[in-house]
Amino acid sequence: MTEPTPPTPQTGAPSALVIDDHPLFCDALTLTLTSIADFARIDSAGTLGAGLDRLAKSAVDLIVLDLHLPDVDGLDGLVRLRNAAPKAHILVVSSMAENRMICRALKAGADGFVPKHSQSAVFRRAYAALVAGERFVPESYIDPEGDAGTDAIDRLATLTNQQARILSLICAGRLNKQIAFELAIAETTVKAHVTAIMRKLGVQSRTQAVLLAKEASFARVLP
């Protein structure tokens, strides 16, 4: 029994962009995509910057992204790609396939996650799921947060830009006086922001705020 071919968008043959800094693996991903759907065009980029430049020229339907790139850290590349291509399907392909990383990638904007070196059949199922408007995760995936409610990334998303900058400085070990000097604001204003940050994050101390921020790789996804 042959595996059904996934549907293609109504606008015609889809286009794809592979972002991976290993040329051989980039080529392998391109061949894999060619085997699972009739793509009109498949481009590749070795860095996030090159990928963003490609997206600035024209939109694509699918982005296949390796999280480990030379010009980004953590989930920063994923967040920036989601902002640059809000309508594209983003499929993360990474060797870092533990449950917590998959969960973070989904929260940061990925539509699906495939462990590196998966067989083409897995990519076929993933692409079919994405085109159908569904998320795709490995069969072994277990949500590490379950039904625990609002997670760290959701809470961090409630911070204002100023509060986000202050939290990043707290994570860097800055004291209130140093933060006030760096941001050119009064120390009392910094204290007020810190209080608001802890309230929004649901923590009781600066240390807990730092731990929560690091847990969500917050310092890596700041604009």
Buried (B, 14 or more C-beta within 10 A) or exposed (E): EEEEEBEBEEEEEBBBBBBBBEEEBBEBBBEBBEEBBEBEEBBBBBBBBBBBEBBEEEEBBBBBBBBBBEBBEBBBBBBBBBEBBEEBBBBBBBEBBEBEBBBBBBBBBBBBBBBBEBEEEBBBBBBBBBBEEEEBBBEEBEEBBEEEEEBBBEBBBBBEEBBBBBBBBBBEEBEBEBBBEBBEBEBEBBEEBBEBBBEBBEBEEBEEBBEBBEBBBBBBBBE
